[in-house]
Amino acid sequence: MSTGPGRDEGAKRSRTATRRRLLETAAGVFAERGIEGASVGELCAAAGFSRGAFYSNFGSKTDLALAMYEDHVEQLVSRLGEQLERWLTAGASAEEVVVRILEGLSDHTSDTTWHTVRLELLLTARRSPAVREVLVGHRDALVDAVVDALTRVARRQRLRFTVEVADLARMLLATYDGALNARLADGPEGAAQHDVAPAIWLAFTRPEEADGTPPAGHR
């Protein structure tokens, strides 16, 4: 039997791969069954592992859901940073770029899996201050990412904000939350009917003054 650093490193890689697989497959189970309704057995079956693999990585289903969502938020923010410059140089209007920003950070997919998981976590947060604290941190990270992205859009398009950019970011995220809720309730058509993000952007931005007045919130 081999021992030593090589075996330890192999075990570490195996555990990392197991954790990653659980993170990648749990969203569908939680969206379908709920955090409380899903069983550890169902989560393990989706990943192709035994119950032992679950408990060697997570203490509870809520721990898995929070780790999964944290990983998802980090990926969304990273992806936005990589894609934004390409959107800005592709000739799209500011309103189109803003919609793409929100779609990316809201993960506006046709099956709304991730939004359903987030709603499950919000319900859990109502009963758990610890979960609430984690979700607030994730929400702050998304707002910060949108603030940075909106500021870059405004500078590129020579626009200024008529409200604090952080307030505009929260309004836009709330608008897309509503669109996702409509998609859950009404299907894709409902989401399209509630997509008012471009109108909100136009309502709270103006052409930059000739003296170069900077965007609100960044003076």
HELIX and SHEET records of a PDB file:
HELIX    1   1 PRO A    5  ARG A   33  1                                  29    
HELIX    2   2 VAL A   40  ALA A   47  1                                   8    
HELIX    3   3 ARG A   51  TYR A   55  1                                   5    
HELIX    4   4 LYS A   61  LEU A   88  1                                  28    
HELIX    5   5 ALA A   94  SER A  106  1                                  13    
HELIX    6   6 THR A  113  ARG A  127  1                                  15    
HELIX    7   7 PRO A  129  GLN A  157  1                                  29    
HELIX    8   8 VAL A  165  ASP A  186  1                                  22    
HELIX    9   9 PRO A  188  GLN A  193  1                                   6    
HELIX   10  10 ALA A  197  ALA A  203  1                                   7    
SHEET    1   A 2 LEU A 159  PHE A 161  0                                        
SHEET    2   A 2 THR A 205  PRO A 207 -1                                        
END                                                                             
